[in-house]
């Protein structure tokens, strides 16, 4: 046992090394800033981020786990088995709006599946600088493909037959990418005299600018051109403003001639009679922590590597953060400065790591001796600037009160009671976009409620949700989560004349915000309360001026709501109401469509003493939940006709077309027409109806006495046949094109012999198709399942074939993301009629 444990540890160590090697290699192949590897987890359909290079793990927490069915590029690359390349933000918004709303920065990305058998083992993903729509000059597709293929081969070898060995369920392995530019940081001083326009620069500034003695003209124009030629006009304007007593409130971020970042700090000189200007030019680089060059700067400066570790802090940064300098170095930013974590700070830091532009914001640093959960309003507001770099983020701190013109309005003095985690770090500013996009995919009331629970609550730290819908002047609960069991029962069906906040918010159209339970009790004496403390927000759901219902958000702790939060929540109530109104209409239409479809499908199949049949139908779990699949068994002369078909599309139109085709095929079958004439006649009928749809169909005419069968098919999957000895094969049946396309189409007929106790299986593609998988693999899986399940059908008894049908559809029945409906028709010929065979009816299979 000890040996196997050591082997598992070695395998895990090898896996970690492999992931680190591939993720860092992908950075170079795609010219990327961030790379990661997703692997399958122990939860089916869920991918876990196993490695992350170039970005601190906490900043990527919302994407640590991704379901393969979500509309994200990683999920599509895995599910479809093909690379997904997004050149820039515009293309990302166009193809994956939810992903773009969550990361609203100018970058591109590439996502490559990691092959490993029937389905990928994971996905290699890289976030990279934005490029033109057709430009991928930094992207080495062949190298990325080789990296993914090599990783897949290594993973298969590492698994050695044990698939669990390469599953990943823990936190991602954070990898420090190799340094890009190991140049040392440098700093130089200068003094500018606005009267004479002369500049005196020290030797270090000459070295920083690459100027030999005598090459510097010593003027403000020469200084500005040498420091940042593209930003020379900004530098000269800042010099003049400083001379006038208005220095920049934060270091000026400029670009050197080679595009690298530089910081320019200006201040009025001591000699006010001449109004000289002093200045520092700081070139941040990875060596900033080594030589302490930025120690000369009067404002706080600290550097963070791409894993979020503080690698340098000057004395001013230590003073402004309230920590000793040595206690900052080597610590993660979120541990050393917890007040810089959570929304919206995570978004600012992500932006600096993913895009080339600096970001500026304000942050409230708690006062010394005060806990993070202390009362709002205590502490100091700091103006924070974050300047991107290839290897480091250079951050500056300055008391906000020292800034003449803040770059952003100071936020209201409000500190959340607890830091948000997970999806909450996306920031409230982007939630309206993400919520609106997600609501477009929600079609039922339950789906709308789930979207609100997933997209809205985390952004505000909420824990409870209840949505009531209005029906005949009463409110009925449509969704709830987090409230005590049974508490909401007393409000079920409450009338609009009741004085409770959930009703009042709807009748007045005004949102209601309560910072504590005491406020609710004071405003509504005697109302049942579900907790001793906690804030509540009641939002009216009104669409196009008509009341739809009310939404209740609950919080575990008392808290205040800032004006910005109240405005955002009030604004979000509108799209939620419209989505709910649309969902109510959809639910009504879907119920009507399901009723129509159930009426069109056969409840009882025609019977024969020598033939047992079983049919099953399962609606899709997405969209309208109704489609055009059908099956039927019809008496044809002295035999039976078996038919199965699939009309293109879903919804009422598909169900209506299916009913027309079923009636036509049944009429042809009752006339005992040959299979090719049945399909040709139905084809002409569909073309004449011109519904804008086509259909596939398979038609079989069986002689129960002899077992002779004649089959024709129109674009439909070929049947399966299980012989009495268990051998199961796919029948090679030539076919014609689908119905409704070509009036001249011909449908060849194939003859076969159905032996006693053999099982014939007709099915639609919904039973064998899976996103990202070949349909042939699905058919082969069904063949194997029929071979295993068909043994029970050899036993006598009216339910034996029905049991086989149940087993073949069990997987599809329990699937929650089945995009298409499913139809299955089984037939078995018996050796001799049993005493009760005439009463056998196996078509009661509507699921």
N, C-alpha and C positions, 0 to 999 in steps of 0.2 A: 504493500500500500504506500509506503514511503517513497518507493521508486516512482510510482505513478504520480504522486504529488509533486515530486521534483521535476518530472517530465512536464506536468501542466504549467509549473512556474517558468520553466525554460521556454515553453511554447508561447506563454503570454509575454515574456520578455522579448522573444523574437518578433512577435506580432507588433509590439510597441515600437521596436527599432525599425521594422518594415514600414509602419505607418508614418513615422517621422521622416524616413528617407524619401518616401513617395511624395508626401505633402510638400516638403521643401524643394524637391525636384520639380514639382508642378509649378512652383512660383516662377522659376526660370523659364520653363517651357511656354508659359502663357504671359510672361511679363507681368505677373500678378503681385498684388499687395497682400492677399490673404488666400490661403489654400486649406482645404480640409478633405477628409475622407469619411463618408457615411457608410456604415455597415448594417446588415440585418441584425435585428435584436431578437430576444426570446418571444416578443409579442408579434404574432403574424401581422404583416402589413405595416409595421412600424420600423423606420430607419433611425439609428442613433448616430450622432456625430462621434466618431472614434478618435479623430486627430484634427487639430486646428493649428495652423502656422500663420503667424503674422498678426494675430488679433487676440487680445486677452479673452479668455474663456467666458468670464461674466458678461462681457459686452455682446456675446453671441448666444446667451442662454435661451432666448425665445426660439432659436432654431436648433437646439440640441436634439430634438425629436421631431421627425416629420412623418406623417402618414403618407403612404404611397398613393393614396387617392386624392390628396390635396392639390389644388391648382398652383403648384410651385415647380420651378424648373428641375430641382433635384428629383422630385417625385416623377415627373414626366420622363426624365432620362432613365430612371430605374424601370418604370412601368413599360415604356416603349422600347427600351434597349438600344436607344440611339443617342448620340451627343446632342446637347442643347446649347447653342451658342447665342449669347445676347451681346450685341456690340456696344450698346450704350443704354442710358436711362430711357430714351424715347422708345426703343424697341422693347425694353423690359415692361414699360407701362402698357404698351400695345398688346403684348402677349401674356404677361403675368401681372395684372394690376394689383393684386393683393400683395405680392412680393415687393413690388415697387413702392407701394404705400408704406410698407413696413421699414424700408430702407431708402428713404427719399434723397439719395445722394447721386452725383454724376459718376457712375462706374458701369463697367460691363462685366460679364461673367461667362464662364464656360463650365459645363457639367457633363462628365463622361462616365457612362456605366462601366463598372468593373465586372468583366465577364467571369462566369464560373458555372457552366452547366445550363440547365433548362431556363434559369432566370439569373439575373445579375446577383453578385454577392454584395454590391454596394455601389456607391457613386463617388467619383473623384471630382471635386468642385473647386473652382478658382474664381476669386473676385479680382478684377484687373482694371486698369485705367480705361475710361470711355474711349471709343474709337468711332470713326464715321460708320455709317450703316454697312458699308461694304469693305471697311478697312479692318484687316486682322494681321497687320504686319508684325505685331509683337507675339502672335499666336503660332506656335509650332504644333499643328494638329497631329502630325505623325508622331512626334515625341510624346505628346499627351496620350495618344492612343497606345503607344508602346508602354508607357508608365502604367496605364490602367490594365493592359493585358498582362504585363509582368506582375503587377500586384495580384491579379486574379489567379495566375499560375502559382504564385507563392502561397496564397491563402489556401488553395486547394491542397497543395503539398503539406502545408502546416496542419490542415484539418485531418489529413490521413484517414478519411472515412468518417470522422466525427464532426458533423456539421456544427455542433455546439461550441467547438473549440474556437471558431472564428466569429461567433456572435458577440455583440457588444451592447451592454446595458448600463454601463457606468458613465461617469463624466468623461468628457473628451480629454485626450492627452494634448496638452498645450506645448507647442514646439516653437523654440526661438529660431527665426530664420537667420541665415548667414548675413553678416554685415555687408551692406552694399557699398558704402563709401567711408573707409576708415580714416578720412582726413581729420586732422586735429582741429579743435575749435580755436578761435583766435579772437582777440579784442584789441581795439586801438582807440586812442583818444585824439580829440582835436578841439581847437578853439577857433570860433569864427567871429571876426570883427565886422559888424554890419556897416560901420562907418567907412572903413577902408576896403571892405569886401575881401579881405585877406583871410586865409585859413592856415593855421599852424597845426601840423599833424605830427604825432610822435612817431618814433621808429617802428613801433609795433603796427601802427596803422599802415605805414608804407609797406611793411611785409605782408600784412593781410591783403592789401590791394594789389600786391605784386608789382610795386613800383620801385625802381632803382633811384638812388639819390639824383636829383636834377630832373627827373621825369615828371614830377608833380608841379603843376603851374601855381598851386597855392591860392586858387580862387574858389568861390562857392560853386561855380559852374563846373570846374574841374573836379571838385570833391563829389558833387552829385553824379557826374558821369562815371567816375571811377567806382563809386559804391554801387550804383544801380542805374545803368544808362536808360533802361525802359521806364524807370520811376523817377527820373531826374527832376521832373517838374514837381512831383510830390515832395521831394526832399527840399527843394528850394523854397516852396511855400511853407513847409514846416519850420525851416530856419527863420523866415521872416515873422511867422506867427510867434515863435518863441522869443525873438528879439522884442516883440511888442508886448511880452508878458503873458502870452497864451500858449504855453508848451502843449504838445499832444498829451492827452490823458493816458495813453498807453504807448509802449514802444511801437515805432513805425515798422511794419513788416514790408520788406522790399525784396526784389529778386536781383541777384548778381548777374553778370554778363552770361554766365554758364547756366542760369536758371535756378541755382541753389538759393535757399532762403537766407536772408540777413535781417538783423534787428538794428534799428537806429534809435538811440535814446538821446533826447535833447532836454536841456534845462537852461534857464537864464543864468548868466555868469554873476560872480560876486561884485564885479565892478559896474554898478548901475549907471555911473556917469557915462560910460561908453556902451552900455547894454550889450556886452559880449554874450555869446552863446557857447556853452560847453556841450560836448557830444561824445558818445561812444558808439562805435560800430562793432557789433557782435556777430560773429559767424558761428552759429551753433553746430556742433558736430559730435560724433560719438566720444571724442576725447574730452568733452566738457567736464566730465566727472574726474578726469585725471589731472588736469592742470588748474581747475577752479577759476577759469578766466572770467566767468560771469559774476565772481564775488564782488567785482567793482560796481555792478549795477545797483542803483538805489531801490529798484522794485524787486519783488520776489521772482525768482526764476528757478524752475525745476524741470528736469528731463525725465521722461517715462519711455521705457523701451516698448516694443510691440507686444509684450506679454503683460504690460501694465505694471512693471516693476520700476520704482523710482531709482534712477542711477545717478542723479545729481540734484543737489538743492543748494542754493546759495544762502548766506546768513539771513537775508531779508525774507526769503521764503520760509525759513524756519521760524522767524519772528512772527510773520503774518499768520502762519498755521498754528502757532502755539505749541510747537514741538521742538525738541532739540534736534539739531541737524543729523546727528548720528542715528536718531530714532526713525528718521524718514528713509535714509538710504537702505536699499535692499528690500524694502517692504512693498507689497502691492498697494497701488493707489487707493483702493477701496478700504484697505485696512488702516492705512496711515491717515487718510482724509475721508472718513465715511460720509461726510456731508457733501462730497462730490459724487455720490452714487445714487442710483435711481433716476426716475424721470425728473426733469428733461435732460439731466447731465449725461446719461448714457448715450443719448442721441447725439449730443455735441461731440463727445469723444469718438463715437463711431464715424461721424462725419469727417473728423480730422484724420482718422486712420484710413478712410476709404476714398477721400477726395483731396485734391491738391490745395484747396483754399483754406485759409485760417478761419477759425470760428471764435466768436466773442460772446460772452454771456456773463451774468451775475450769479453769484452763489452766496448763500448765507452760511457763514462759519459760526457755529455755536460758541458762546462765551466760555472761557475756561471755568471749569468746575460745574458746568451744566451738562446734564445728560442729553442724549440725542432726542429724547422724548419730552424735553422741557417745554415750557410755554413758548408759543410763537412770539416773535418780536425781539427776543434776546439774542445778542450776537452781533457780528459785523458783516456787512455786505462787502464782498470783494469783487472787483472787476477781473475776470479771467479771460486770457487769450491763449489759444492753443494753435501752435504753428506746426503744420505737418512736416515730416522729414522722411527720408528713405528708411532710416533705422530708428529714429527717435521722434517723440513729440516734445517740442519745447513749449513749456507753459509759463506764462507770466501772471503775477498777482499784483494787484494794486488796490488799496482801499477805495471803494466807490466814491467816498466823499471827497477824494483828491482829484476827481475827474471833473473838468469844467463842462464837458459835453459827453454824457454817457452814450455808448454805442447802442445800447438797448435800454428802454425804459426800465427802471427798477421794478421788479415784481413786487406784488403786495407781500407784506411781511406775514407769510403763512408757511408753516413747516408741517408736512404730513406727520401724522402720529407715528407711522412706522414706514420703513422703506418698502417700496413695492419690488417684487421680484418677478421673474418669468416674463410673461407678455407685457406686464405693466411698464417695463423699461422702454417700450416703444415710444412713450411720450404722448401726452394727451393731445398735443397739437396735430398729430397724424391720425388720431382715432376716428374723427368724422370721415376721413377719406377711406380708411380701412373698413369701417362699419358700413358705409354706403356701398362699397364694392362687394363686400360679403353678402349684404342683403339682396343684391341682384341675383345671387345663386340660390336664395332661400325661397321655396315656393309654397311650403305648408306653414301653418301657424307654429307647429312644433319646431320646424327648421329655423323660422325667424327668431323664436325664443332662444334656441340654442346659439344662434349667432350673437344675439345681445349678451348672452351669458359669457360667451367666449371673447368677444371683441370689446365690450363696453365695461363690464364690471372690473376686470383687472386694471384698467387704466386709472380708476379712481379708488382702488383698494377695497371695492365692495365684495361682500361675501354672500349676500342673499338677493334673490330676484323673484318677483311675482308679476305676472302679466294677466290682467283681467280683460275680457272682451265683452262688449255690450250686445245683449240680445233682448229685445222686447222690454227695454227700459230696466233691465237688471244686469248686473255684472256677474260673469261666471269665470272661474279660474281656468286659464288656458295653459299655464306653465308656472311651476314654482321650484325653487331650489334653495336649500339652506335654512328654511324656516323650521321651527319645531314641529314634530309630527302632530297633525290634527289641529294646529293652531288656526290655519286659514279656513277650516271647515265652517266656522261661525260666520264668515263673510261670504260664503258661497250663495249666489243668487240674490245678493243684497240689492234693494231697489234704489233708484236715484233720489228718493226722498230721505234716505238715511244720512245722518251727519257723521260721516267718517272721512278721513283724509283721502282715501282712494276714490270716493264718490265726489267729494268736493273739488278735487283737482280737475275732474272731468267736466262737472257742471259749470265751473267758473272759467275753465280754460287756463288757469294759472298753475304753474308748478309750485309745490310746497316743499320747503326744506326745513328739517328739524335737526338741530345739532346734537340733541340728546333725547332720551326717553322722557325725561322730566318735561321738556318742552311739549311733547305730544300729549302727555297726561294733563298738562295745564290748559292746553288748547281744546282738548276733547275729553272732559271729565267722564270717567267710567268706561272708556274704551279699553278693550283687552290689549295688553301689551305682551309681546313675545319675549322680552328680555329686560334685564335691569338697566342696561346701558346700551348705547349704540345710536348712531345717527340714521336718519331715514330721508330719502328723497322720493316724492310722489310726482310723477310726470303725466300730464294729460296726453293721450294718444288721439289726435284729431287730424283727419285727412280730408283735404278739400273742403274744410269747414264743417265736416260731419264727425260726430264723436264715434270713436272706434272702441276705446277702452282706456285703461290706465296701467301704468308701469310703476312698480315699487322697487327701489334699490335699497338694500340694507347693508349696514356696516357694523362690525363687531364692537367698535369703540366710538365714543363721542368724538365728533370732529366738526370743524366749521367748513363752510363752502365759500370759497373765494368768488368774487364776481365773475372771474373768467370761467370757473368750473360751473357756476350756475348758468352762464350763457351757453357753454358747450352742451351741457345736459339738456337744456331747454331746446336747443337747435336739433339735437339728435332725436328728440321725441318725434319730430316731423317725419323723417324717413322711416322710423320704426312703425309709426302709425300707417303710413302708406303701404309698407310691406305687409303689415297685418291685414289691412283691407284687401290687398291683392291676394293674400293667402286665404282669406275667407271665401272670396270668389272662386279661387282655385279649388278649395275643398268641396264647394258645392258642385262645381263642374266635374271634379274627379269622381264624386259619388254618383252623379248622373251617368258618367262614362262607364264606371264599373258596373252599374246596373244594366246598362245597355249591353256591355260585353258578356255579362253572366247570362243575359237573356239569349244572346246569340250562340253561345257555346252549348253543345248537347249535354243534357243532364242524364240521359240514358242512351246507351249505344245499342244498335241492332245486334241481335244475338243469333247464334246457330249452335245446335247441340255438339258439333265437332270442333268449334272454335271458341277459345276464351280470349277476351280482349281487356285491356286496362288502359285508361287514359289519364294524364295529369296535365294540369295547366297552372303555371305560377306567374303572376304579373311581375313586371320589373319593380325595383325598389326606388327608382329615380324617375323624375318627371311625372307624368300623369298616371303612372301605375297601370295603364291600360295600353294594349297594343293590338297587333293584327295577327297574332298566332292563333291557329285553330286546328282541330283534328275532328274526325268523324268516322263512323262505321255505318254503312248503308247496305241494306239488302239489294242485291243486284241479280235478278233472275233467281237461279237456284244457288247462288253463291253470295259472297260478301265483297263489298268494296271498302277498302281502307284508304283514307286520305289524310294528309297533313299539309299545312301550308303556313306561309308567313308573309303578311302584307308589310311593305316598307313603312317605317315610321311608327309613331305612337299617337295616342290621343283618340278623340271621338271619331275623327275622319278615318283613321286606320281601322278602328273597330267597325265602323259602318261599312267600309269597303270589304272587310273580312266577312261580314254578314251576307253581303251580296254574292261574294264568291262562293261561300259555303252553300248558299241556296242553289246557285247555278250547278256546282259540282254534284250536289245531291240529286238535282233533277236529271242530269245526264246519267248518273249512276242508276237511278230507278229505272231508266230506260235501257239499262244493261249495255251501254255503249262501250266500245273498246277504249282502253286507257289513252291511246294517242288521240282519239276523237274527243274524249272528255277534256283533255288539256287544250287541244286546239280550239274547241268551242268556248271554253272558259277564257282563253286568251283573247279571242275576238270580242267577247262580252266586255272584258276589262278595257280594251282599246276603245270600244264604242262608248263606255261610260265616261272615259277620259277623266278620272279623278286626280290625275297628276301623280299617280303612284304605280308601283309595280309589285309583283308578288312571286314568291317561289312556291312550288307545290310538288308533292310526290303522290302518285295515285297507283293503287295496287288492286287488281281484281283477283280474288282467291276462290278456287273451287274446293270447298271443305272436304269433299269425298275423296278426291285424288291428291290434293295438296298442290296442284298445279297453280302457279301464280304468274300473272303478267303485269309488269311494272313499267311505268313511264314517269320521268321526272323533268321538271322545268326549273333549272337553276337551284335545286334544293340539295342539301347534303345527302349523300347516298345512305341507304339503310344498313343496319348491322344485322347479322344472322348468327345466332348461337345454336350450334348443332346439339343433338341429344347427348353426345359424349363430352360436351363442354367446350369444344373448339369454337372460337368466335372470330368472325372475319367481317371485313368491310366489303359489301357487295359492289362489284364493278358494273355499275348501271350507266350506260351512255345516256346523256340528257340533252335537252334543248335549252334555249335561253329562258330567262324569267318571263312570266306572263305580263302582258301589257306593254311590250316593247316593239315586237316585230309581228305584223299580221301574217307574214309568210312563214313563220317559224314552224318547224317540224319537231315532233317528239317521238324518237324511236322507242320501241317496246322491247323489253327483255323478259325472257321466260326463266322461271326457276321452280324448283320443287321444295315445298315446305314439308319436311318430314314430321311425323308425329313427335310431340314433345320438344320440337325445336322452337326457338323464340325469335320472332322478327321484331326489330326495334326501328320505328320511325321517330324522328326528333327534329326540332328546329335548332338554329345556330345558337340561340341563347343558352342552350344546355352545354355547349362545347366551346364557346368563344370566351376568351379572357383577355383583358387589355394587356398589350405588350407580349402576348404569347401567340404562337402559330395555331391556327384552327386545327391543323392535322394532329398536333399534340393533344388537343382537347378531345378529338374524336378517338384517338388511341386510348386515352384515359377512360373514356366511356366504354370502349370495347373491353378493356380489362375489367371494369366494374361489372359489366354484363356477364362476363365469363365467371366472375366470383359469385354474383348474386343469383345467377340463373339456376343454380342447383336446386333451390327451394321450389322452383316452378315445376320441377319434375314430379313432385308429390301431388297427389290428388287433393282436391279441395278448391272451392270457389275463390278463396282469397289469395292463393299462392302467387298468381301473376300480379295481383295488386300489390303484394309485398315487394316483389321485384321492382315495380314502378316506384314505390316509396323509397326504396334503397337507392335507386339511380338518381332520384331528385333530392335526396337528403341534403347534399352539400349546397345545392342551389337554394333550397328552402331556407337554410339558415344564414345565407349570405345577406349582409346589410347593404352592400354596394353593387347589387346586380343591375346593370344598365338596361338589359333587355329582358323581355318576357320569355317564358320557356313552355314548350309543349312537347309531350312525349306520348306515343301510342305504341303499345306492345300487343302482339298477337301470337297465340300458340295453338297448334292443331293437336287435338287429342286422338288417341288410337280408336276409341269407341265411345259412344255417348254413355255417360253414367246415368244412374237412376234419377239424379236431380239436375242434370246438365241443362235441361231446357229452361230451368229457372235462373241460370247464371246470368247475372247482370254485373259487369265489371267496369262500367263506364261512369261510376259515381265519383270521379276523381277530380272534380274542380277543387283546387286548393285555395 
